[in-house]
């Protein structure tokens, strides 16, 4: 932030207010983005707009305006409405002097005699006027005690934003103007940090970027939009709605279910539970803790651990094989989950490797190729674009496996349709990835070994360039249409059990 007192040194600007009292901003007509990246200075400016607007409408000092918006969680529409409906109640709630107290001459008294001594209400020592400070309530405290009180409050936590007079019997607020003047530089910055966080975290249109170390926030314009994908200035791509990584084509609820399943290893738990059998009579779970197969439940029912039949009936007669459906189903679920999870994780690892290769290509590969006199860096941008496309396609393919896991197995036609589309996407991506990874390395090697003449290398590189550009476009188009198809729940699938393969290709 430019200055510690910037929040006061500003002019009111024109804003548009939404129904909930937040300030809307027009959608960027050029970028068509549904969001705006906010840095500290941007957040401070928005806060100033709120405070100035409230101060102007209610004709109150800025300290009171700030106390109001904090009390009403930065909803200025509600703050204004409550103020006009019951001003006395609002004054009391925020710790503001009542109208009668404000007009009381004793509250307005000044100390013109610089030789007079005042007693500090904390340390009870007497001080001259210049060593004493006052809040709106005019209770005198020495500046040393004030500084200690403010510093302690700030270091305790964000409740310092609604500070009250140090006198226990007084509930009058300590305005921000007093706080920032008497706080140390370190505490002042911490105070502003609390203020910024309060604004962001109370505003339902703003979220912090979840990338580690990033201090940017994101403000969304249309909160009811279906597109929550955000690219932060730190290059982190995430979903504004759930703050997880960008996960198109699946929704936030599916992401949450998939994350929970991975963390809890639900199917493995079911596999274990399959070996803690239930009593055939009372259905309570029983764990075998002795060697013999003769089990006696708490309900006194006696049965065989192996076949679960009554012990008298089973004794010596359960050696025939009968498949346990519970164990069979648990095995099936584990294998199915493992199939999708393994491919989900493999594509995640491939995506991370592709990100590394993309950065390496930007930093080293392009420069290495451009060292040839007949190649320029601007002509090599197609390689960077190819790697960007690979990263994006790996992300989509990864989440398509979570999508497939939650497709109902009973909808066989839709599952066949999905698996065909996914298989074609995977094959196309592998062709692009191989070309950008393996074939490009061959060209990088040739610049060192000089296996080609200059003209021969150029012709070979031109063919490679055309191939990579074509694969990048075709693969990108296919994945774009795949995302749309999955987001539309594969509505193009007919109710017939037969799939017309000729109609399934998504690439135009």
Buried (B, 14 or more C-beta within 10 A) or exposed (E): BEEBBBBBEBEEEEBEEEEBBBBBEEBEEEEEBBBBBBEBEBBBBBBBBBBBBBBEBBEBBBBBBBBBBBBBBBBBBBBBEBBEEEBEEBBEBBBBBEEEBEEEEEEEEEEEEEEEEBBBBBEEEEBBBEBBBBBBBBBBBBBBBBBBBBBEBBEEEBEBBBBBBBBEEBEBBBBBBBBBBBBEEEBBEBBBBBBBBBBBBBBEBBBBBBBEEBBBBBBBBEBEEEBBBBBBEEEBBBBBBBBBBBBBBBBBEBBEBBEEBBEEBBBBEBBEEBEEBBBBBEEEEBEEEEEEBEBEBEEEBBBBBBBBBBBEEBEEEBEEEEEBEBEEEBBEBBEEBEEBBEBBEBBBEBBEBBBEBBEEBEEEBBEBBBEEEEBEEEBBEEBBBBBBBBBBBBBBBBBBBBBBBEBEEEEEBBBBBBEBBBEBBBEBBEBBBEBBBEEBEEBEEBBEEEEBEEEEBBEBBEEBBEBBBEBBBBBBBBBBBBBEBBBEEBEEBEEEEEBEEEEBEBBE
